[in-house]
């Protein structure tokens, strides 16, 4: 049975011989081939030994040919294992078209990936049938294997910068939607913020940070409503702190512009009921999805994000509230390193899914001990990796919380863009409406929450 399985493993002896023979005739092509093949990609042991020898001879500054390979293999004691000088001398006989050498190398790599895919699938099947490991862990392990195999299966694609720019210029001139998606991201709904850069780009990680009570969740939900309702794009929200009913209340209050306290008491005027029903219809029609699982482990968050993307291929935005409540799910000695691991994985997830990810973050207490309480990058809690991985870091600052006796500060809010990989830094002025716990443009509508009768 074992021999049958070994014989049935995907491979192409002809393609392996063609690559080796081609390298003997044109050793300068090794630079191309080694970007496609590693020693582990060869199915036959004799071919793996030969390829490894070619690499070692080349790296030593010599040119691999029949004589140098013979000497190298003799010294290594592996000449007999590859079939001796007779096999070596016959490699370059009856070769196919050498101009297709890279295609033959791709065939060898493809068969290698297929073998490892079979091995990974068998491992997952055994773990499913014989272990008590949670299904989510088995699926996460399988996805890690698949991610690695996808990377190996991908072709090497170096492109000249000139060709890329020419293609972009043509797309821009023609008004191509693809160019728009590449160069312009999602708007925030706040024009002064949007003017600082291209918006929330696909594959970007955006950090929204602030001290407790500043309105991080409220601003994140305002962004969510704008993308889901106004831009009509699918959005997913992971809320690790607030339950879905509370999120729904905040969304409904902000969209209807009716004070939250009136919704809680069901004490509304007829006009406010109409506004609430209209807001509910708007939000129900939007592709807006909530996950309020507390204590979410990173691998589960990733799996649920992939599921949502599969259900809604147009998924544009994910919101995570908030970073410090995520558990890495792996053993890490320090919390700082765990946060760094999580932010790196979130950045990778944004790129893999082709979405923007907005993640909320706490600030450390140092900000409250300064004479000027405006947040700085050094105030990010627990890890400089947050700053490193983020494409943009935005702080929420509401001066009235530090000087409640000053009526001139009431309702004022600042969004401090402290880091911006694709645009400018700066401060955006917004208006805070406490009645609906939402942010508005300074010249926006009057404060909500008027008396219902």
C-alpha positions, -999 to 999 in steps of 0.1 A, spaced: 0 0 0 28 24 9 45 17 -24 13 24 -43 8 57 -25 45 67 -32 41 58 -69 8 77 -72 23 109 -58 20 138 -83 52 142 -102 67 146 -137 100 128 -142 102 142 -178 99 178 -166 125 172 -139 150 157 -164 143 186 -188 151 212 -162 183 195 -152 194 189 -188 186 224 -197 207 238 -168 237 217 -180 234 231 -215 226 267 -204 239 271 -168 232 309 -170 195 301 -168 199 290 -132 191 325 -120 156 321 -134 150 286 -123 161 290 -87 134 317 -83 109 289 -91 124 258 -75 139 247 -42 156 214 -36 125 202 -17 104 206 -49 121 176 -67 102 143 -65 131 119 -74 159 118 -49 186 116 -76 172 148 -92 171 166 -58 207 157 -52 217 169 -87 199 202 -83 214 208 -49 249 201 -64 242 226 -92 233 253 -67 264 246 -46 288 246 -75 273 279 -88 274 295 -54 310 286 -51 318 306 -83 321 277 -107 301 267 -138 281 234 -134 287 209 -162 291 172 -165 327 173 -152 323 196 -123 291 178 -112 309 145 -114 337 157 -92 314 174 -67 291 144 -64 321 121 -60 335 142 -32 301 143 -15 297 105 -18 265 108 -37 275 99 -73 262 64 -70 229 76 -56 222 97 -87 230 68 -110 267 74 -117 284 92 -145 263 73 -171 230 89 -159 247 123 -156 260 122 -191 226 112 -205 207 141 -190 212 165 -219 202 140 -246 169 143 -264 159 175 -246 127 193 -255 126 230 -264 151 249 -241 132 282 -247 104 267 -225 127 258 -196 108 280 -172 76 262 -181 92 229 -173 103 243 -139 67 255 -133 55 219 -139 80 206 -113 69 232 -88 32 225 -95 36 188 -87 55 196 -55 27 219 -43 2 191 -51 21 166 -31 23 189 -1 -14 197 -5 -22 160 -3 0 157 28 -17 187 45 -52 173 37 -43 139 51 -29 156 83 -61 176 87 -82 145 82 -62 125 108 -65 154 133 -103 156 126 -108 119 132 -83 111 160 -77 142 182 -98 164 206 -83 196 191 -111 221 184 -123 223 149 -114 260 147 -77 251 154 -77 224 128 -91 248 102 -66 275 112 -37 250 108 -51 240 74 -55 276 63 -19 283 73 -8 253 51 -29 266 22 -15 301 26 20 287 24 11 266 -7 -5 295 -24 27 315 -20 47 287 -34 23 281 -63 24 318 -73 45 327 -102 74 351 -97 62 384 -114 88 411 -115 74 441 -134 93 471 -148 83 503 -130 78 520 -164 53 494 -175 33 497 -142 32 535 -146 22 533 -182 -7 510 -173 -18 533 -145 -17 564 -168 -38 546 -194 -63 535 -167 -65 570 -153 -70 586 -187 -98 561 -195 -115 566 -161 -110 529 -153 -129 517 -121 -99 494 -114 -76 524 -112 -100 542 -90 -101 512 -65 -63 511 -66 -56 548 -62 -86 559 -41 -100 542 -11 -131 545 9 -141 580 20 -147 587 57 -177 609 53 -157 639 67 -144 660 38 -116 676 58 -103 641 68 -106 628 32 -86 658 19 -55 645 37 -51 614 16 -66 588 -7 -90 574 19 -91 539 34 -73 518 8 -77 481 1 -51 461 22 -46 490 46 -46 488 84 -60 520 101 -57 525 138 -82 547 156 -70 554 192 -81 573 222 -85 573 259 -117 557 274 -148 579 268 -134 598 239 -158 582 214 -137 556 196 -166 532 191 -189 560 181 -165 573 154 -159 538 141 -196 532 138 -200 566 120 -174 554 95 -192 521 93 -226 538 86 -210 559 59 -195 530 40 -224 506 44 -253 531 39 -239 560 18 -213 541 -2 -234 509 -3 -205 485 3 -205 455 27 -189 461 61 -182 437 90 -178 448 126 -161 427 153 -172 441 187 -153 424 215 -166 448 242 -201 460 233 -230 437 226 -249 437 192 -280 453 207 -260 482 221 -243 487 187 -277 486 170 -290 513 194 -260 536 186 -264 530 149 -301 537 150 -298 568 171 -270 583 149 -288 575 117 -322 588 128 -306 617 147 -327 609 177 -312 610 212 -303 576 226 -320 583 259 -353 587 240 -349 553 222 -342 536 255 -374 549 270 -394 547 238 -404 583 245 -406 596 209 -427 621 190 -445 610 159 -418 627 138 -390 609 156 -408 576 151 -408 583 114 -371 592 115 -364 560 134 -383 538 110 -366 554 80 -332 549 96 -340 513 104 -350 507 67 -317 523 56 -296 502 80 -315 470 72 -310 475 35 -273 480 40 -248 451 40 -237 456 76 -228 426 97 -220 424 134 -201 398 154 -202 405 192 -183 374 204 -163 384 235 -127 373 240 -122 365 203 -91 345 195 -72 359 165 -75 327 144 -113 327 149 -115 364 139 -95 356 107 -117 326 99 -149 346 104 -135 374 82 -127 349 54 -162 335 57 -178 370 54 -156 377 24 -167 344 8 -204 354 14 -199 389 2 -170 392 -23 -174 430 -24 -166 433 13 -149 467 17 -143 473 54 -137 454 86 -138 472 120 -123 456 151 -133 470 185 -108 468 200 -72 456 197 -63 450 233 -92 426 237 -80 402 211 -62 371 222 -33 359 199 -40 322 206 -3 314 206 22 313 234 39 347 237 61 357 266 52 394 267 19 412 260 39 438 239 50 409 216 15 395 215 1 429 203 28 431 177 19 396 165 -18 405 163 -12 438 144 11 421 119 -16 394 113 -43 420 109 -22 438 83 -17 406 64 -54 398 67 -63 432 51 -40 424 22 -52 389 17 -89 399 18 -84 431 -2 -102 452 24 -95 481 47 -93 472 84 -100 498 110 -88 487 145 -95 506 176 -68 509 203 -64 521 238 -39 547 249 -16 545 279 -22 567 310 8 590 302 -14 612 281 -34 623 312 -2 633 331 9 660 306 0 696 305 -11 692 269 -33 661 268 -33 658 230 -23 622 222 10 613 205 23 582 188 43 573 219 10 570 238 -2 539 219 -7 513 246 17 483 248 34 483 215 54 504 190 44 477 165 10 493 162 26 524 148 49 504 126 22 482 110 -5 509 106 -10 528 74 -26 555 94 -29 563 131 -57 587 141 -63 599 176 -96 612 190 -93 642 213 -122 660 229 -108 691 248 -141 695 268 -133 663 288 -102 680 302 -118 715 308 -155 708 314 -160 743 329 -151 760 295 -183 764 275 -162 773 244 -149 737 242 -183 721 244 -190 698 215 -156 703 199 -136 673 188 -103 668 170 -91 639 149 -53 640 150 -37 622 121 -3 614 136 9 590 110 -2 587 73 17 564 50 -2 575 19 -10 611 27 -6 641 50 -7 643 87 -28 670 104 -58 678 126 -94 675 115 -120 695 135 -154 677 140 -184 683 162 -194 658 189 -231 652 195 -235 636 229 -272 630 225 -267 606 196 -230 597 205 -219 606 170 -194 629 152 -204 654 125 -188 679 103 -186 713 121 -212 728 97 -235 698 99 -271 696 112 -282 709 145 -277 689 176 -300 659 179 -320 650 209 -346 677 210 -377 673 232 -402 649 216 -433 670 224 
